[in-house]
Amino acid sequence: MTGIGGVFFRAHNPDRINRWYATHLGVDLAPESYDVSSWWQKPGPTVLAAMPASATAPSVRPPDASLRERRLVETK
């Protein structure tokens, strides 16, 4: 594993939480497309995004999960 590519979690008010992280911790809002750079840690990019609390939100699976992380790995 070379890093964490993102942490995604459910929230009842994701916009408010995302803005709080941006304002208080300097974590940029998640980009809306791959053409826009995301927040960078050293040595690479990371996305931190509160997701809708709805169990039908497609970004956090399985439906009863409250957190998802993406790990960065190198393949040989």
Residue pairs with C-beta under 8 A, 6 or more apart in sequence:
1 71
1 72
1 73
2 44
2 72
2 73
2 74
3 41
3 43
3 44
3 46
3 71
3 72
4 46
4 69
4 70
4 71
4 72
5 44
5 45
5 46
5 47
5 70
5 71
5 72
6 46
6 47
6 48
6 49
6 69
6 70
7 46
7 47
7 48
7 49
7 67
7 68
7 69
7 70
8 47
8 49
8 51
8 59
8 60
8 67
8 68
8 69
8 70
9 50
9 51
9 60
9 66
9 67
9 68
10 50
10 51
10 52
10 53
10 54
10 57
10 60
10 66
10 67
11 17
11 50
11 51
11 52
11 53
12 53
13 50
14 49
14 50
14 51
14 52
14 53
15 50
17 50
18 29
18 30
18 48
18 49
18 50
19 29
21 27
21 48
21 50
22 28
22 29
27 39
27 48
28 38
28 39
30 38
30 47
30 48
30 49
31 37
31 38
31 47
37 45
38 45
38 46
38 47
39 45
39 46
39 47
39 48
40 46
44 72
47 70
49 59
51 57
51 59
51 60
55 63
55 64
56 63
59 68
60 66
60 67
60 68
61 68
